[in-house]
Amino acid sequence: MSGIMVNGTYLPNPYTPAAFLPPEIAISEQISQYVLVGSAGAIIWDILSNLISDYKLLSRHRIGLPTMVYFLSRIATLFYVLICTIFETAPLGDCSTYQLVNDISLAVAIPSTALQFFLRIRAIFTGNKYIIFFFFFLWLGVLGCCMSSITGIQGVTIGLTQYCTNPEPKLYIVSPTIAVVVHDTLVFLAISWHLMSHFDADPGTRSWWKSFFSGHYLPHFTRMLLRDGQVYYLITVISNLVVVIVILITSIPGAYRAMLSVPNMVITNAMACRVFRSTRLRGGAGASMSGQSEFNTLPLAFRQSTVHSDVGHSADNSEYLTVSIEEMAK
């Protein structure tokens, strides 16, 4: 195959994208492709490995708003990861259009994943409209940041080829990630404090912290909610902070800075959906095929109260905070 001259440089294979890139940029593009393909494989594996659980969600439980949001976030995340992978590996030609599709799909995937935790807040804080309104507006902030960053990453062709790449991204594309960190942090703190506030120990004491980190002395459902929230928060916040730091370091090649949103989205969505499945399937273990639970409510936590009788004796009563499984599904 004969080569061509471009700007005084002889290119033996002008149909190879790397021929038009400096060596360090070409390497970063290749690594980016590996990361994206690996991310696509990870999200597909996660979906396939949970098909039975997803079937149970549809067949054994009432299909409410949380379930619909769950599947929306799964589909939007899968679409985003696949379109990003195709963008980097296939000769598309119209790169700006495909990049716009990438950005719009991300603007659906992130808010729909965050919405799962607003619905979790709504279920746990049922009746407290101020808390619910606060976290709803917080979620709207996540949505707004995602919409405002749609034009933050551009798509351009590489040289004379039909392959696509991303030039230097705008710094404001970090705003959705920061909004998610703030949202998830406040959700985690609110739910954890609410659960632990009904535990019979003063906040800050050794037994209180032991229960907070280990779940000891807490009812099963409370311990499940607390641990799921801790695991999700620890993994996703670390992942999001890495993305924020890398995007803000402008000396890092643009390919690296743009690609990190994909594995981060896979991790965040996989963990959020894991928490939802755990709550619905394990928390509603007594649910029948018709969606009716054997128990309408499950204890979240308890506080021991002492009642003194007329004869000077005391008796312990347990004051239970309950959450309805039906409320989790609305």
C-alpha positions as CSV (number, residue, x, y, z in Angstrom):
1,M,0.0,0.0,0.0
2,S,1.5,3.3,-1.0
3,G,1.8,6.1,1.5
4,I,1.1,9.8,1.1
5,M,2.8,13.1,2.2
6,V,1.0,15.1,4.8
7,N,2.5,18.5,5.8
8,G,5.9,17.3,4.5
9,T,5.7,14.0,6.4
10,Y,5.6,10.7,4.7
11,L,2.9,8.4,6.1
12,P,3.3,4.8,5.0
13,N,-0.2,3.9,6.1
14,P,-2.6,6.9,6.1
15,Y,-5.6,4.8,7.1
16,T,-4.2,4.1,10.6
17,P,-5.3,6.8,13.1
18,A,-2.0,6.5,15.0
19,A,-0.2,7.8,12.0
20,F,-1.7,11.3,12.6
21,L,-1.0,11.5,16.3
22,P,2.1,12.2,18.3
23,P,3.5,9.0,19.9
24,E,2.4,9.9,23.4
25,I,-1.1,10.8,22.3
26,A,-1.3,7.6,20.2
27,I,-0.4,5.5,23.2
28,S,-3.0,7.2,25.4
29,E,-5.7,6.6,22.7
30,Q,-4.8,2.9,22.6
31,I,-5.0,2.6,26.3
32,S,-8.3,4.5,26.3
33,Q,-9.7,1.9,23.9
34,Y,-8.6,-0.9,26.1
35,V,-10.2,0.7,29.1
36,L,-13.5,1.3,27.3
37,V,-13.7,-2.2,25.9
38,G,-13.0,-3.5,29.4
39,S,-15.7,-1.3,30.8
40,A,-18.2,-2.5,28.2
41,G,-17.4,-6.1,29.2
42,A,-17.8,-5.3,32.9
43,I,-21.3,-3.7,32.5
44,I,-22.4,-6.5,30.2
45,W,-21.1,-9.1,32.6
46,D,-22.9,-7.4,35.6
47,I,-26.2,-7.3,33.7
48,L,-26.0,-10.9,32.6
49,S,-24.9,-12.2,36.0
50,N,-28.0,-10.5,37.6
51,L,-30.6,-11.5,35.0
52,I,-32.2,-13.9,37.5
53,S,-32.5,-11.2,40.1
54,D,-33.9,-8.8,37.6
55,Y,-36.5,-11.4,36.6
56,K,-37.5,-11.7,40.2
57,L,-37.9,-8.0,40.5
58,L,-40.3,-8.0,37.6
59,S,-42.2,-11.2,38.4
60,R,-42.4,-11.4,42.2
61,H,-42.7,-7.7,43.2
62,R,-44.9,-4.9,42.3
63,I,-43.4,-2.8,39.5
64,G,-43.4,0.7,41.0
65,L,-41.4,3.9,40.2
66,P,-38.1,2.6,41.9
67,T,-38.1,-0.5,39.8
68,M,-38.7,1.5,36.6
69,V,-35.9,3.9,37.6
70,Y,-33.7,0.9,38.3
71,F,-34.1,-0.5,34.8
72,L,-33.8,3.0,33.2
73,S,-30.5,3.5,34.8
74,R,-29.3,0.1,33.7
75,I,-30.3,0.7,30.1
76,A,-29.0,4.2,30.0
77,T,-25.6,3.2,31.5
78,L,-25.3,0.3,29.1
79,F,-26.1,2.5,26.1
80,Y,-23.6,5.1,27.3
81,V,-20.8,2.7,27.7
82,L,-21.4,0.9,24.4
83,I,-21.7,4.2,22.4
84,C,-18.5,5.4,24.0
85,T,-16.7,2.2,23.1
86,I,-17.9,2.4,19.5
87,F,-16.9,6.0,19.3
88,E,-13.3,5.2,20.2
89,T,-12.9,2.0,18.2
90,A,-15.0,2.2,15.0
91,P,-14.6,4.5,11.9
92,L,-17.8,6.5,12.4
93,G,-17.0,9.7,10.5
94,D,-19.6,12.0,12.0
95,C,-17.8,12.3,15.3
96,S,-19.5,15.4,16.6
97,T,-22.9,13.8,16.4
98,Y,-21.9,10.6,18.1
99,Q,-20.2,12.6,20.8
100,L,-23.4,14.5,21.4
101,V,-25.2,11.2,21.7
102,N,-22.6,10.2,24.3
103,D,-23.1,13.3,26.3
104,I,-26.9,13.0,26.3
105,S,-26.8,9.4,27.3
106,L,-24.5,10.3,30.2
107,A,-27.0,13.0,31.2
108,V,-29.6,10.3,31.5
109,A,-27.5,7.6,33.2
110,I,-26.1,9.7,36.0
111,P,-29.4,11.3,37.2
112,S,-31.3,8.1,36.9
113,T,-28.7,6.3,39.1
114,A,-28.8,9.1,41.6
115,L,-32.6,9.0,41.6
116,Q,-32.5,5.6,43.1
117,F,-31.1,7.0,46.2
118,F,-33.6,9.9,46.4
119,L,-36.3,7.3,46.3
120,R,-34.5,5.5,49.1
121,I,-34.5,8.7,51.1
122,R,-38.2,9.2,50.3
123,A,-39.1,5.8,51.7
124,I,-37.0,6.1,54.9
125,F,-38.1,9.7,55.6
126,T,-41.8,9.1,54.8
127,G,-43.8,12.0,56.2
128,N,-40.9,14.4,56.6
129,K,-41.6,16.6,53.6
130,Y,-38.8,19.1,54.4
131,I,-36.1,16.3,54.2
132,I,-37.7,14.9,51.0
133,F,-37.9,18.3,49.3
134,F,-34.3,19.1,50.2
135,F,-33.0,15.9,48.7
136,F,-35.3,16.3,45.7
137,F,-33.7,19.7,44.9
138,L,-30.3,18.2,45.5
139,W,-31.1,15.6,42.9
140,L,-32.3,18.4,40.6
141,G,-28.8,19.9,41.1
142,V,-27.3,16.7,39.8
143,L,-29.6,16.7,36.8
144,G,-28.8,20.4,36.1
145,C,-25.0,19.8,36.2
146,C,-25.4,16.9,33.8
147,M,-27.4,18.9,31.3
148,S,-25.0,21.9,31.5
149,S,-22.0,19.7,30.7
150,I,-23.4,18.2,27.5
151,T,-21.2,20.4,25.3
152,G,-18.0,20.0,27.5
153,I,-16.5,17.2,25.4
154,Q,-16.2,17.5,21.6
155,G,-15.7,14.8,19.0
156,V,-13.3,15.2,16.1
157,T,-11.9,13.0,13.4
158,I,-8.3,11.8,13.5
159,G,-6.5,13.2,10.5
160,L,-7.7,11.8,7.2
161,T,-9.4,8.8,8.8
162,Q,-13.0,8.3,9.9
163,Y,-11.9,7.4,13.5
164,C,-12.9,9.7,16.3
165,T,-11.1,11.2,19.3
166,N,-11.7,13.8,22.0
167,P,-9.7,17.0,22.2
168,E,-9.0,18.6,25.5
169,P,-12.2,18.5,27.5
170,K,-13.6,21.6,29.2
171,L,-13.0,21.8,32.9
172,Y,-16.7,22.3,33.7
173,I,-17.4,18.6,32.7
174,V,-16.3,17.8,36.3
175,S,-19.4,19.5,37.7
176,P,-21.7,16.3,37.4
177,T,-19.1,14.2,39.3
178,I,-18.8,16.8,42.0
179,A,-22.6,17.1,42.3
180,V,-22.8,13.3,42.6
181,V,-20.2,13.3,45.4
182,V,-22.1,15.9,47.3
183,H,-25.4,14.2,46.7
184,D,-24.2,10.7,47.7
185,T,-22.4,12.0,50.8
186,L,-25.5,13.8,52.1
187,V,-27.7,10.8,51.3
188,F,-25.3,8.5,53.1
189,L,-25.0,10.7,56.2
190,A,-28.8,11.3,56.3
191,I,-29.8,7.6,56.1
192,S,-27.0,6.5,58.5
193,W,-27.8,9.1,61.1
194,H,-31.5,8.4,60.9
195,L,-30.9,4.6,61.4
196,M,-28.4,5.1,64.2
197,S,-30.5,7.8,66.0
198,H,-32.9,5.0,67.1
199,F,-30.1,2.9,68.6
200,D,-29.9,2.8,72.4
201,A,-26.5,4.5,72.8
202,D,-25.3,8.0,72.9
203,P,-23.8,9.2,69.6
204,G,-20.0,9.2,69.6
205,T,-19.7,6.5,72.3
206,R,-17.7,3.3,71.6
207,S,-20.8,1.1,71.4
208,W,-22.4,3.6,69.0
209,W,-19.4,3.6,66.6
210,K,-19.1,-0.2,66.9
211,S,-22.7,-0.6,65.8
212,F,-22.2,2.0,63.0
213,F,-19.2,0.2,61.5
214,S,-20.1,-3.5,62.3
215,G,-23.9,-3.4,62.5
216,H,-23.9,-5.2,65.9
217,Y,-27.0,-4.9,68.1
218,L,-29.1,-3.7,65.1
219,P,-32.0,-5.6,63.5
220,H,-31.2,-7.5,60.3
221,F,-32.9,-5.1,57.9
222,T,-31.3,-2.0,59.5
223,R,-27.9,-3.7,59.4
224,M,-28.5,-4.5,55.7
225,L,-29.4,-0.9,54.8
226,L,-26.5,0.5,56.8
227,R,-23.9,-1.8,55.3
228,D,-25.1,-1.5,51.8
229,G,-24.9,2.3,52.1
230,Q,-21.4,2.1,53.5
231,V,-20.1,-0.2,50.8
232,Y,-21.7,1.9,48.0
233,Y,-20.4,5.2,49.5
234,L,-16.9,4.0,50.0
235,I,-16.4,2.6,46.5
236,T,-18.2,5.3,44.5
237,V,-16.9,8.3,46.3
238,I,-13.3,7.1,45.9
239,S,-14.0,6.5,42.2
240,N,-15.6,9.9,41.7
241,L,-12.9,11.7,43.5
242,V,-10.3,10.1,41.2
243,V,-12.2,11.3,38.2
244,V,-12.4,14.8,39.6
245,I,-8.7,15.0,40.4
246,V,-7.7,13.6,36.9
247,I,-9.9,16.0,35.0
248,L,-8.6,19.0,36.9
249,I,-4.9,18.1,36.2
250,T,-4.6,19.6,32.7
251,S,-1.2,18.1,32.1
252,I,-2.8,14.7,31.7
253,P,-3.6,13.8,28.1
254,G,-7.2,14.6,27.1
255,A,-7.9,10.9,26.2
256,Y,-7.2,9.8,29.7
257,R,-9.3,12.6,31.3
258,A,-12.3,11.9,29.0
259,M,-12.2,8.1,29.3
260,L,-12.4,7.9,33.1
261,S,-16.1,8.8,33.2
262,V,-16.9,5.5,31.5
263,P,-15.4,3.0,34.1
264,N,-16.6,5.4,36.9
265,M,-20.2,5.2,35.5
266,V,-20.0,1.4,35.4
267,I,-18.8,1.2,39.0
268,T,-21.4,3.7,40.3
269,N,-24.3,2.1,38.5
270,A,-23.3,-1.4,39.4
271,M,-23.1,-0.5,43.1
272,A,-26.3,1.5,43.1
273,C,-28.2,-1.3,41.4
274,R,-26.7,-3.8,43.8
275,V,-28.0,-1.8,46.7
276,F,-31.5,-1.6,45.2
277,R,-31.6,-5.4,44.5
278,S,-30.4,-6.1,48.0
279,T,-33.1,-4.0,49.5
280,R,-36.0,-5.3,47.3
281,L,-35.1,-9.0,47.2
282,R,-33.5,-9.6,50.7
283,G,-35.7,-7.0,52.5
284,G,-38.8,-8.4,50.8
285,A,-37.9,-12.0,51.2
286,G,-41.4,-12.8,52.4
287,A,-43.1,-11.4,49.3
288,S,-45.2,-13.6,47.2
289,M,-45.7,-13.7,43.5
290,S,-48.6,-11.3,43.8
291,G,-46.4,-8.7,45.5
292,Q,-48.1,-9.1,48.9
293,S,-45.6,-9.3,51.8
294,E,-46.0,-11.6,54.7
295,F,-45.0,-8.7,56.8
296,N,-46.0,-5.2,55.9
297,T,-43.2,-3.6,57.8
298,L,-39.7,-4.4,58.9
299,P,-37.9,-3.0,61.9
300,L,-35.1,-0.6,61.1
301,A,-33.7,0.0,64.5
302,F,-34.7,0.1,68.1
303,R,-34.3,2.2,71.3
304,Q,-34.7,0.6,74.7
305,S,-37.0,2.6,77.0
306,T,-37.4,2.0,80.6
307,V,-40.9,2.1,82.1
308,H,-41.2,2.4,85.9
309,S,-44.1,0.8,87.6
310,D,-45.8,1.8,90.9
311,V,-44.0,-0.8,92.9
312,G,-40.5,0.5,91.9
313,H,-39.7,-2.2,89.3
314,S,-38.7,-1.4,85.8
315,A,-39.6,-3.0,82.5
316,D,-37.9,-2.7,79.1
317,N,-40.0,-1.8,76.1
318,S,-38.7,-1.7,72.6
319,E,-39.6,1.3,70.5
320,Y,-39.4,0.2,66.9
321,L,-38.8,2.4,63.9
322,T,-40.3,0.6,60.9
323,V,-40.2,1.1,57.2
324,S,-42.8,-0.4,54.8
325,I,-41.5,-2.6,52.1
326,E,-44.4,-1.3,50.1
327,E,-43.1,2.2,50.6
328,M,-39.7,1.1,49.1
329,A,-41.6,0.0,45.9
330,K,-43.7,3.1,45.4
